[in-house]
Structure formats: structure tokens, C-alpha cells
Amino acid sequence: MNPLNCCTLPAAKRLHEAGLLKRDPEIGDRVSVDCEDDRHEGFVINQEAFGVEVRFDDCEETSWMDSYAVTILYAFAEVWRELPESIIDSGTAYFLKLMTVLGTTVAGYFSNGCSIKDFKSPNPTDALIALLIWPRGRKEAV
């Protein structure tokens, strides 16, 4: 799997702190797990009422753990569909756009080549997350 299809751990934590996209991990989710002094990433391969089973990237082992002990590394599509298609500011409509400029992803709301707000990141999902957190205080979304 392309690592740019999922957000980084700091972006996932910002989402959690903002109270957005909160849900329990599901089968197929990419997750991060803090184990003592180390951090591991992997995929949820099984789910029961008491927790999830994770297969880690760096070894062949799986481990059962409480759902609250893992951090979901949200997928690009999951973040994209939460964003408003456009926003209105002072009577001008700005439309959601994602582009790459010199190897860096830019996610923002644009009108006639000008942006009301944009975020840059090497990870496209992280740029979308920054944009998702930003407009929550805006009054108008179309």
C-alpha cells in the first residue's frame, strides 16, 4: 500500500484533538500502536467486541489489543469525502482543489486562481486533514 494514501500519526492526532472522524477501528484500517518505547504500524485484520487484532508491518506477528490503544491513520478517501465542495466568503464561492506543486501537495479552496486558504504537505492526506480542521469555524459551506 502506498503510504501517502494514509495520514501520518501527527495528523491523525490533530483530527482526534479537533473531535473529527472519531470512530472505532475496523477491519482494513491502517493503525499506529504505541508499544512501550516504540511505535508500530499495521492493519486491523480482525475485530471483536473486546478489541482488534493488528498485523504489524515490521514483523509477521499479530496482536490483540483494546480499540482505544490504537490510532487510526485515516485514508485519503475518508478525509476527502468529509470536506465541503465549496465555501462562500464575502459573496465569493471558493472551490475545493488538490494539486501538486514542485512535489508538494497543496489542498485548498480556490476561486479564479486565488485561494482563501490552502495547506501544503508532502503527504496529500495530511494536507486534506489540515483543510478539514480549518473550515469548521466557518459559517457558510455549500
C-alpha positions in Angstrom: 0.0 0.0 0.0 1.2 3.5 -0.8 2.0 5.2 2.5 0.7 8.5 1.0 -2.8 7.1 0.9 -3.0 7.3 4.7 -2.2 10.2 7.1 0.7 10.5 9.4 0.4 10.0 13.1 0.7 13.7 14.0 -2.2 14.5 11.5 -4.3 11.7 13.0 -3.8 13.1 16.4 -4.8 16.6 15.3 -8.0 15.1 13.9 -8.7 13.4 17.2 -8.0 16.6 19.2 -10.4 18.5 16.8 -13.1 15.9 17.5 -13.4 14.9 13.9 -13.8 11.5 12.2 -14.0 9.7 15.6 -14.9 6.1 15.2 -13.6 2.7 16.4 -11.0 0.9 14.2 -12.4 -1.5 11.6 -11.0 -4.4 9.6 -8.7 -3.0 6.9 -7.9 0.2 8.8 -4.2 1.3 8.9 -3.3 1.9 12.5 -0.4 3.1 14.7 0.2 1.5 18.1 2.5 2.7 20.8 4.2 -0.2 22.5 6.4 0.7 25.5 9.2 2.9 24.0 8.4 2.0 20.4 5.7 2.7 17.8 4.5 0.2 15.2 2.1 0.5 12.3 0.0 -2.2 10.7 -3.5 -3.2 9.6 -6.5 -4.3 11.6 -7.2 -7.9 10.4 -9.9 -8.9 12.9 -12.4 -7.2 15.1 -14.4 -8.4 18.2 -16.4 -6.6 20.9 -13.3 -6.6 23.2 -10.8 -5.2 20.7 -8.9 -5.6 17.4 -6.2 -7.8 16.0 -3.4 -6.0 14.3 -0.8 -7.4 11.8 2.3 -5.3 12.1 4.3 -4.2 9.1 7.7 -4.8 10.7 7.1 -8.5 11.7 4.9 -11.5 10.9 3.2 -11.2 14.3 -0.3 -10.2 15.1 -1.5 -8.9 18.4 -5.0 -8.4 20.0 -5.5 -5.0 21.8 -8.2 -2.7 23.1 -9.6 -0.5 20.4 -8.7 2.7 22.3 -5.0 1.6 22.3 -4.7 2.1 18.5 -4.7 5.3 16.5 -6.4 5.1 13.1 -4.3 6.5 10.3 -7.2 7.8 8.2 -7.3 7.1 4.4 -7.3 9.8 1.8 -10.8 9.0 0.6 -12.2 9.1 4.1 -10.9 12.6 4.7 -11.8 13.9 1.1 -15.5 13.0 1.4 -15.8 15.0 4.7 -14.7 18.2 3.0 -17.3 20.7 1.8 -17.1 21.0 -2.0 -17.1 24.8 -1.8 -17.2 27.6 0.8 -18.5 31.1 0.5 -16.6 34.1 1.8 -17.9 37.7 1.3 -20.1 36.5 -1.5 -17.4 34.7 -3.4 -17.5 30.9 -3.9 -14.2 29.1 -3.4 -14.0 25.5 -4.6 -12.0 22.6 -3.2 -8.9 21.8 -5.2 -6.0 19.4 -4.7 -2.8 19.8 -6.7 0.9 19.1 -6.7 3.4 21.9 -7.0 7.0 21.0 -7.2 6.5 17.7 -5.4 4.4 19.2 -2.6 0.7 18.6 -2.3 -1.5 21.8 -2.0 -5.0 21.4 -0.7 -7.2 24.5 -0.6 -10.3 26.4 -1.6 -9.7 28.5 -4.8 -11.5 31.0 -6.9 -10.0 32.4 -10.1 -6.6 31.2 -9.1 -6.6 32.8 -5.7 -7.1 30.8 -2.5 -9.0 31.8 0.6 -6.9 29.1 2.4 -4.5 26.4 1.4 -2.2 23.9 3.1 0.9 22.3 1.8 2.4 18.9 2.8 4.4 16.1 1.2 1.6 13.8 2.3 -1.7 14.6 0.5 -3.8 13.1 3.2 -2.1 15.4 5.8 -2.9 18.5 3.7 -6.5 17.4 3.4 -6.7 16.9 7.2 -5.4 20.5 7.8 -8.0 21.8 5.4 -10.7 19.7 7.1 -9.9 21.1 10.5 -9.7 24.7 9.3 -13.2 25.4 8.0 -15.1 24.0 11.0 -15.4 27.5 12.3 -16.8 28.9 9.1 -20.4 29.9 8.9 -21.2 29.1 5.3 -20.5 25.9 3.4 -22.2 24.8 0.2 
